[in-house]
Amino acid sequence: MSDIATLRRVLGDARTIAVVGLSADWFRPSHFAAKYMQAHGRRIVPVNPRYSEILGETCYPDLLSIPEPLRSSIDMVDVFRRSADVLPIAEQTVMIGARTLWLQIGVINEAALRLAEDAGLTVVMDRCVKIEYARLFGGLHWMGVNTGVISARRPLHVTR
């Protein structure tokens, strides 16, 4: 589901985001997006077996390796992996009790979508967390970008 109301709800409610495939390389899209969300008050939980720490946070090899109570506080799982790799990640997302599975731009997996939606999760596919957050909560419109959001009201900024 990727209508504006759903995206606004998901991004506004997500306080802790596990980023699967997060890279420690500053120039990678996963790093840039996670750092942006961290700068906007989100707790980032890196998931990548290649690293021990990213963005000042302990990095875990997979979602199930994240210790409690941190694991149960994860609201969203943001996936920066190939589409073929997503189904096991979706299964782990359901197991840890996250509310949202977010697949980044270019990441499309219908089996993972069905599995997560059948388990009651909100699924956003083929969208970027950073771009959507900036579009819906301010940032892009200041640079003259047409955000596609038509409203006389300013969006509520999430500062919890």
C-alpha positions in Angstrom: 0.0 0.0 0.0 1.5 3.3 -0.9 -1.2 5.9 -0.8 -0.3 9.2 0.9 -2.3 8.6 4.1 -0.6 5.2 4.6 2.9 6.5 3.9 2.3 9.4 6.3 1.0 7.0 9.0 3.8 4.5 8.6 6.6 7.1 8.5 5.1 9.1 11.4 4.7 6.1 13.6 8.0 4.4 12.9 10.3 5.2 15.8 12.8 2.3 15.4 13.8 1.1 12.0 15.8 -2.0 11.2 17.7 -1.4 8.0 18.6 -4.7 6.3 21.5 -4.4 3.9 22.7 -1.1 5.5 26.2 -0.3 4.2 29.0 1.4 6.2 30.1 3.2 3.0 28.8 6.8 3.2 28.2 6.9 -0.5 25.8 4.0 -0.7 22.0 4.8 -0.8 21.3 2.7 2.2 23.7 4.7 4.3 22.4 8.0 3.1 18.8 7.1 3.8 19.5 5.6 7.2 21.6 8.6 8.3 18.8 10.9 7.1 16.2 9.1 9.1 18.5 9.0 12.1 19.0 12.7 11.9 15.2 13.0 12.0 14.9 11.3 15.3 14.6 7.6 14.3 16.5 4.9 16.0 18.4 2.9 13.3 19.2 -0.8 13.9 21.7 -1.9 11.2 21.4 -5.4 9.9 24.4 -6.6 7.8 26.7 -9.6 8.6 29.7 -7.7 7.2 29.9 -5.1 9.9 30.0 -4.8 13.7 28.9 -1.2 13.8 27.3 1.4 11.5 26.2 4.9 12.3 27.2 4.5 15.9 24.8 1.5 16.4 25.6 -2.2 16.9 25.1 -4.1 13.6 23.5 -7.5 13.6 23.8 -10.3 11.1 20.0 -10.8 10.7 16.8 -9.7 12.3 16.5 -12.7 14.6 20.0 -11.9 16.1 18.8 -8.6 17.5 18.4 -9.0 21.3 15.3 -8.3 23.2 13.9 -5.7 24.1 15.4 -3.9 21.1 13.9 -6.5 18.7 10.4 -6.1 20.0 10.7 -2.3 19.6 11.3 -2.4 15.9 8.4 -0.7 14.0 9.7 -1.0 10.5 12.1 -3.2 8.5 13.6 -1.3 5.6 15.1 -3.6 3.0 18.1 -2.7 0.8 18.6 -6.1 -0.7 17.9 -7.8 -4.1 14.3 -8.7 -4.8 15.3 -12.5 -4.8 16.6 -12.2 -1.2 13.5 -10.6 0.3 11.2 -13.6 1.2 13.4 -14.8 4.2 13.6 -11.2 5.4 9.8 -10.9 5.2 9.5 -14.1 7.3 11.9 -12.8 9.9 10.0 -9.4 9.9 6.8 -11.3 10.8 8.6 -13.3 13.5 9.9 -10.2 15.3 6.6 -8.5 15.3 7.4 -5.4 13.2 4.4 -3.5 11.9 5.8 -2.5 8.5 7.9 -4.1 5.8 9.4 -1.5 3.5 11.1 -2.5 0.3 13.3 0.2 -1.3 13.2 1.5 -4.8 13.6 -1.4 -7.3 13.0 -4.1 -4.6 9.8 -6.0 -5.6 8.8 -9.4 -4.3 5.1 -10.4 -4.6 5.6 -13.6 -2.4 7.0 -11.4 0.4 4.2 -8.9 -0.1 1.6 -11.6 0.3 3.3 -13.3 3.3 3.6 -10.0 5.2 0.2 -8.7 4.4 -1.4 -12.1 5.4 0.4 -11.6 8.7 -1.2 -8.2 9.1 1.8 -6.0 8.3 1.7 -2.9 6.2 3.9 -3.4 3.1 5.4 -0.6 1.1 7.2 -1.7 -2.1 9.4 0.1 -4.6 9.7 3.3 -2.6 12.5 5.1 -0.7 12.0 5.9 3.0 14.1 9.1 2.8 12.4 10.4 -0.3 8.9 9.7 1.0 9.7 11.2 4.4 11.1 14.4 2.8 8.1 14.6 0.4 5.5 14.1 3.1 7.0 15.9 6.1 8.8 18.7 4.4 12.1 19.2 2.7 11.6 18.5 -1.0 9.2 21.3 -1.6 11.7 23.9 -0.5 13.9 23.0 -3.4 11.2 23.4 -6.0 10.4 19.7 -6.3 6.8 18.9 -7.1 6.0 16.5 -4.3 2.5 15.6 -5.6 1.0 16.5 -2.3 -1.7 19.1 -2.8 -3.0 20.6 0.5 -3.6 24.0 2.1 -2.3 22.5 5.3 1.2 22.1 6.3 2.0 18.5 7.3 2.5 17.7 11.0 6.1 17.3 11.7 6.8 14.2 13.8 9.1 15.1 16.7 8.2 12.5 19.3 
